[in-house]
Amino acid sequence: MLSEKTPFSPLPAFRFMTETIKTLSTGTDLALSVVHPALVCGPDFGPVAEMTAALKESGRFETRASEHTFWPLVEVSDLAKLYALVLRQTRFRMSVIGSGISGVSVDHLASHISARHGKPLDIVTQQAPDGVDPDQDWAAGYALSQSADNTHAKRLLSWSPDHSAVEDLVISLSR
């Protein structure tokens, strides 16, 4: 499970973020707060919306993930609340993970969306397209199987995401 103490090991497409954080961290007079968001879910974007759209269009969700891949998720308004809490802090340095749901398998998420709409949703795993530049391959992030610990954000900031169960997230966003 990822935590704030887990060493950075980003995909090439995300490496620049790590380099930026390291550069900013070396400043002695800069109060730096870093929020590491999970996969962000909103009504029109993110895994829940993408799966719902695929269900309605073809019943096939094409992704780089396998059905057994675990994704940490956060609902967009919960993430916004976390950012607001971070901005109110007077700590000089802070790093927190923004994950309302620590991890859910792709097939478990799909089963909730299927049940909500009464239709089957098949997971179709795709390989990386030929010739894709790893430094530009943001979609590779979906293939990572991860769980993210939100204990530090909850304890430090009293963050309490409203969407901390898969059922709540699907009911809220899968329309």
Salt bridges, closest charged atoms under 4 A:
GLU62 OE2 - ARG60 NH2 3.63
GLU67 OE2 - HIS68 NE2 3.24
GLU75 OE1 - HIS163 ND1 3.44
ASP78 OD2 - HIS163 ND1 2.97
ASP137 OD2 - ARG64 NH2 2.59
ASP162 OD2 - LYS81 NZ 2.56
GLU167 OE2 - HIS112 NE2 3.72
